[in-house]
């Protein structure tokens, strides 16, 4: 049966080419007009966006170590050695050469004054930026007006004596899965490339190359390297997204591309142009969703809320008294069901505004009032460290734990002042359960019971019931995280 399918396809194709269906279709004026009108929509949008879609070229000067191998005249090498000695330079001191690296992307004009919207990652750390209009074959120098790494958006500006044609901003919230969209840009440096497809999904969140994106538009319109920053357009000719990334295991388009919704850009455009950056509220915590194991061990009646994994120094959360291990149940009278909901609520609050948070701590509800702070430009603040332990070994569930000592702290790059025990060996062949732990992890607690030494671990594990779920409080590669295990 399966072998017949290709032949059936061939027969159908021949029939369409030689039989009456195509003739009937072309002889039906209404069908032909409908198809032609649909085709003309794509052509008119392509023409409309030619003068407003640009190629963005960035240059950055980097220093690289001078090549220590010489492929020219060997006497040149000895001459340079002699010259170095004469001028008092040491051959052992590494010298550097400057190289200018060039990269490219796309952008779209959004204002007649020459403001261009693109991706932050297209212009990040660039020394020089130029913008090329293919339709007029003109190039302008551009400067960065505003940038926002969180949304991966940026505004650059060019100067001219005339006004520019600009894109009409649409409403990305009205996009539905299955709607036609058109992607325009300069993939691989090929200017004014137009591809079409549909909205294949509307993603809630996605991690791409270490960046957390939220509410992305997913499309099967071909997007490749160089399309970043270019427009995603609906059939009304409205700008509905900014192309940002592709899922490409092979390095090129594989049917899945992503764009930042234009409504997200509209929320911050004024701030980017007037301030150069976006002012946001910041709770100052690292959080994760409550799962079955966390709900069981923290005494929650339902799988709801978010667990505080880390509290950043100087943030509003720390000043309010929020602690690692707290469960956030409510924020400003909103019941918190997951991480995304809490983040969206915090984003819509102005810095300095008074807020209320309801926490679960040691199975008791706590209500705290405080003023929310502004997110710093570099939010990667460090957590306070704690002091230390001894050095003996203990095996539990075919994992070997030891107190942190000088040798182990050096081997696993752990602070000698750190409390907890380190996993030094895991016998995976004999392990009945995959707990998600790794060699080098520092175990600081299980099921909210603190562990400062192997002796603590021995006492805690003697009464543990694995079937009730486990919440491991660990440090991995210097970062505090919770690992959960649920055996049901």
PyMOL commands that set and color helices and strands:
alter all, ss='L'
color gray80, all
select helices_A, chain A and resi 4-18+20-27+29-50+74-86+120-123+172-174+187-189+262-275+292-297+316-320+339-347+406-411+454-461+466-468
alter helices_A, ss='H'
color red, helices_A
select strands_A, chain A and resi 53-65+96-111+115-119+128-133+138-148+153-158+180-185+193-202+205-208+211-214+217-219+231-234+239-246+257-261+281-282+285-289+306-311+327-331+334-335+354-361+364-371+373-374+393-396+399-403+421-426+442-446+449-450+470-476+479-485
alter strands_A, ss='S'
color yellow, strands_A
deselect
rebuild
show_as cartoon
